[in-house]
């Protein structure tokens, strides 16, 4: 089984960004933690600062037979990218998708408290730090296993 982990703009700068908000772990640390905690799961990591590349990746996953779902941290795109929201809406019901935010977006600046992409995914994890990626992976697996035709 494979889960696609999509990270949006500025997440390539984890470990260098405001450590009080994002911690000191790098994106590679996050992906390596997921791989260590879930050794039977293949993690397909993707990061882009470009909206179009993120949309292309989401659309491609629809046709990947071995990819069971998506974890997406859209970064700031969560707050205004209706194009990414549309791509997520189009895959909803086909592949389980969980949005993750390292910080609690509801406890930060007002503009961050609303995610236009959140309504287009199956679940949202926010404020759990980088551990949120692990929680998101567990939710993707749970949702995949409980989709019609996939029941254990």
C-alpha atoms as a printed R data frame, in Angstrom:
    type eleno elety resid chain resno       x      y       z
1   ATOM     1    CA   UNK     A     1   0.000  0.000   0.000
2   ATOM     2    CA   UNK     A     2   1.097  3.514  -0.776
3   ATOM     3    CA   UNK     A     3   0.003  6.904   0.540
4   ATOM     4    CA   UNK     A     4   0.853 10.089  -1.308
5   ATOM     5    CA   UNK     A     5   2.020 12.889   0.985
6   ATOM     6    CA   UNK     A     6   1.670 16.257  -0.749
7   ATOM     7    CA   UNK     A     7   3.177 19.366   0.806
8   ATOM     8    CA   UNK     A     8   2.565 22.849  -0.489
9   ATOM     9    CA   UNK     A     9   4.431 26.138  -0.450
10  ATOM    10    CA   UNK     A    10   7.174 26.863   2.061
11  ATOM    11    CA   UNK     A    11   7.000 23.415   3.655
12  ATOM    12    CA   UNK     A    12  10.378 22.699   2.082
13  ATOM    13    CA   UNK     A    13  11.626 25.272   4.615
14  ATOM    14    CA   UNK     A    14  10.530 23.334   7.705
15  ATOM    15    CA   UNK     A    15  13.273 23.401  10.301
16  ATOM    16    CA   UNK     A    16  14.192 26.933   9.236
17  ATOM    17    CA   UNK     A    17  10.797 28.639   9.566
18  ATOM    18    CA   UNK     A    18   9.428 30.032  12.826
19  ATOM    19    CA   UNK     A    19  10.321 27.172  15.172
20  ATOM    20    CA   UNK     A    20   7.794 28.351  17.771
21  ATOM    21    CA   UNK     A    21   5.048 27.536  15.265
22  ATOM    22    CA   UNK     A    22   6.498 24.775  13.091
23  ATOM    23    CA   UNK     A    23   9.143 23.151  15.305
24  ATOM    24    CA   UNK     A    24  12.670 22.256  14.315
25  ATOM    25    CA   UNK     A    25  12.004 19.153  12.210
26  ATOM    26    CA   UNK     A    26  12.656 19.317   8.486
27  ATOM    27    CA   UNK     A    27  10.283 17.948   5.871
28  ATOM    28    CA   UNK     A    28  12.702 15.039   5.386
29  ATOM    29    CA   UNK     A    29  12.469 14.362   9.138
30  ATOM    30    CA   UNK     A    30   8.674 14.230   8.874
31  ATOM    31    CA   UNK     A    31   8.729 11.830   5.927
32  ATOM    32    CA   UNK     A    32  11.385  9.647   7.578
33  ATOM    33    CA   UNK     A    33   9.292  9.530  10.785
34  ATOM    34    CA   UNK     A    34   6.293  8.331   8.789
35  ATOM    35    CA   UNK     A    35   8.381  5.664   7.076
36  ATOM    36    CA   UNK     A    36   9.855  4.509  10.414
37  ATOM    37    CA   UNK     A    37   6.494  4.391  12.220
38  ATOM    38    CA   UNK     A    38   4.706  2.692   9.307
39  ATOM    39    CA   UNK     A    39   7.289  0.389   7.673
40  ATOM    40    CA   UNK     A    40   4.669 -1.622   5.783
41  ATOM    41    CA   UNK     A    41   3.405  1.499   4.057
42  ATOM    42    CA   UNK     A    42   5.103  3.122   1.082
43  ATOM    43    CA   UNK     A    43   5.240  6.903   1.428
44  ATOM    44    CA   UNK     A    44   5.308  8.832  -1.837
45  ATOM    45    CA   UNK     A    45   6.504 12.306  -0.796
46  ATOM    46    CA   UNK     A    46   5.907 15.329  -3.002
47  ATOM    47    CA   UNK     A    47   6.462 19.024  -2.280
48  ATOM    48    CA   UNK     A    48   5.895 21.998  -4.524
49  ATOM    49    CA   UNK     A    49   5.617 25.724  -4.137
50  ATOM    50    CA   UNK     A    50   3.555 25.772  -7.338
51  ATOM    51    CA   UNK     A    51  -0.216 25.488  -7.327
52  ATOM    52    CA   UNK     A    52  -0.400 23.871 -10.764
53  ATOM    53    CA   UNK     A    53   2.116 21.169  -9.856
54  ATOM    54    CA   UNK     A    54   0.083 20.281  -6.754
55  ATOM    55    CA   UNK     A    55  -3.083 20.038  -8.849
56  ATOM    56    CA   UNK     A    56  -1.309 17.864 -11.428
57  ATOM    57    CA   UNK     A    57  -0.121 15.522  -8.656
58  ATOM    58    CA   UNK     A    58  -3.609 15.214  -7.118
59  ATOM    59    CA   UNK     A    59  -5.125 14.446 -10.510
60  ATOM    60    CA   UNK     A    60  -2.485 11.809 -11.314
61  ATOM    61    CA   UNK     A    61  -3.117  9.974  -8.031
62  ATOM    62    CA   UNK     A    62  -6.682  9.249  -9.120
63  ATOM    63    CA   UNK     A    63  -5.283  6.707 -11.603
64  ATOM    64    CA   UNK     A    64  -2.574  5.166  -9.427
65  ATOM    65    CA   UNK     A    65  -3.882  1.736  -8.477
66  ATOM    66    CA   UNK     A    66  -1.367  1.193  -5.646
67  ATOM    67    CA   UNK     A    67  -1.937  4.604  -4.005
68  ATOM    68    CA   UNK     A    68  -4.714  4.230  -1.428
69  ATOM    69    CA   UNK     A    69  -5.044  7.883  -0.448
70  ATOM    70    CA   UNK     A    70  -3.592 11.323   0.090
71  ATOM    71    CA   UNK     A    71  -2.263 13.340   2.989
72  ATOM    72    CA   UNK     A    72  -2.092 16.988   1.949
73  ATOM    73    CA   UNK     A    73  -0.662 19.985   3.716
74  ATOM    74    CA   UNK     A    74  -1.599 22.708   1.262
75  ATOM    75    CA   UNK     A    75   0.182 25.374   3.299
76  ATOM    76    CA   UNK     A    76  -1.134 28.856   2.581
77  ATOM    77    CA   UNK     A    77  -3.020 27.516  -0.456
78  ATOM    78    CA   UNK     A    78  -5.520 26.094   2.050
79  ATOM    79    CA   UNK     A    79  -6.817 29.616   2.583
80  ATOM    80    CA   UNK     A    80  -7.414 30.712  -0.985
81  ATOM    81    CA   UNK     A    81  -6.777 28.048  -3.655
82  ATOM    82    CA   UNK     A    82 -10.137 27.159  -5.105
83  ATOM    83    CA   UNK     A    83  -8.245 25.351  -7.870
84  ATOM    84    CA   UNK     A    84  -6.665 22.919  -5.380
85  ATOM    85    CA   UNK     A    85 -10.039 22.661  -3.631
86  ATOM    86    CA   UNK     A    86 -11.631 21.639  -6.945
87  ATOM    87    CA   UNK     A    87  -8.943 18.993  -7.554
88  ATOM    88    CA   UNK     A    88  -9.510 17.587  -4.058
89  ATOM    89    CA   UNK     A    89 -13.282 17.655  -4.539
90  ATOM    90    CA   UNK     A    90 -12.866 15.694  -7.778
91  ATOM    91    CA   UNK     A    91 -10.919 12.908  -6.035
92  ATOM    92    CA   UNK     A    92 -13.133 12.745  -2.928
93  ATOM    93    CA   UNK     A    93 -14.912  9.408  -2.846
94  ATOM    94    CA   UNK     A    94 -12.238  7.885  -5.099
95  ATOM    95    CA   UNK     A    95  -9.244  8.083  -2.729
96  ATOM    96    CA   UNK     A    96  -9.424  9.025   0.968
97  ATOM    97    CA   UNK     A    97  -7.828 12.410   1.544
98  ATOM    98    CA   UNK     A    98  -6.794 14.028   4.828
99  ATOM    99    CA   UNK     A    99  -5.653 17.635   5.174
100 ATOM   100    CA   UNK     A   100  -2.974 18.276   7.782
101 ATOM   101    CA   UNK     A   101  -1.663 21.479   9.350
102 ATOM   102    CA   UNK     A   102   1.265 21.455  11.760
103 ATOM   103    CA   UNK     A   103  -0.050 24.460  13.670
104 ATOM   104    CA   UNK     A   104  -3.561 25.067  14.934
105 ATOM   105    CA   UNK     A   105  -4.736 27.307  12.117
106 ATOM   106    CA   UNK     A   106  -7.750 28.339  14.222
107 ATOM   107    CA   UNK     A   107  -5.513 29.870  16.897
108 ATOM   108    CA   UNK     A   108  -3.473 31.994  14.503
109 ATOM   109    CA   UNK     A   109  -4.180 35.028  12.309
110 ATOM   110    CA   UNK     A   110  -7.812 35.383  11.297
111 ATOM   111    CA   UNK     A   111  -7.160 34.682   7.596
112 ATOM   112    CA   UNK     A   112  -5.664 31.275   8.524
113 ATOM   113    CA   UNK     A   113  -8.748 30.135  10.433
114 ATOM   114    CA   UNK     A   114 -10.665 29.347   7.245
115 ATOM   115    CA   UNK     A   115  -9.552 26.625   4.848
116 ATOM   116    CA   UNK     A   116 -11.245 26.519   1.451
117 ATOM   117    CA   UNK     A   117  -9.744 23.062   0.902
118 ATOM   118    CA   UNK     A   118 -10.969 21.527   4.193
119 ATOM   119    CA   UNK     A   119 -14.496 20.984   2.920
120 ATOM   120    CA   UNK     A   120 -13.134 18.986  -0.003
121 ATOM   121    CA   UNK     A   121 -11.319 16.315   2.033
122 ATOM   122    CA   UNK     A   122 -12.493 13.508   4.291
123 ATOM   123    CA   UNK     A   123 -10.804 14.743   7.481
124 ATOM   124    CA   UNK     A   124  -8.568 17.504   8.839
125 ATOM   125    CA   UNK     A   125  -5.791 17.253  11.435
126 ATOM   126    CA   UNK     A   126  -4.551 20.585  12.785
127 ATOM   127    CA   UNK     A   127  -2.401 21.603  15.712
128 ATOM   128    CA   UNK     A   128  -0.805 18.223  16.420
129 ATOM   129    CA   UNK     A   129   2.622 19.310  15.194
130 ATOM   130    CA   UNK     A   130   4.395 17.026  12.775
131 ATOM   131    CA   UNK     A   131   2.774 14.081  14.596
132 ATOM   132    CA   UNK     A   132  -0.344 15.150  12.683
133 ATOM   133    CA   UNK     A   133   1.064 13.452   9.588
134 ATOM   134    CA   UNK     A   134   1.025 10.114  11.418
135 ATOM   135    CA   UNK     A   135  -2.551 10.729  12.581
136 ATOM   136    CA   UNK     A   136  -3.483 11.602   9.002
137 ATOM   137    CA   UNK     A   137  -1.883  8.388   7.682
138 ATOM   138    CA   UNK     A   138  -3.845  6.312  10.178
139 ATOM   139    CA   UNK     A   139  -7.053  8.054   9.084
140 ATOM   140    CA   UNK     A   140  -6.319  7.469   5.379
141 ATOM   141    CA   UNK     A   141  -5.811  3.753   6.087
142 ATOM   142    CA   UNK     A   142  -8.993  3.594   8.174
143 ATOM   143    CA   UNK     A   143 -11.024  5.340   5.480
144 ATOM   144    CA   UNK     A   144  -9.546  3.179   2.716
145 ATOM   145    CA   UNK     A   145 -10.331 -0.013   4.631
146 ATOM   146    CA   UNK     A   146 -13.923  1.127   5.140
147 ATOM   147    CA   UNK     A   147 -14.676  2.246   1.590
148 ATOM   148    CA   UNK     A   148 -17.254  0.102  -0.191
149 ATOM   149    CA   UNK     A   149 -15.456 -2.849  -1.730
150 ATOM   150    CA   UNK     A   150 -12.406 -2.498   0.529
151 ATOM   151    CA   UNK     A   151 -13.908 -3.777   3.774
152 ATOM   152    CA   UNK     A   152 -11.678 -6.265   5.567
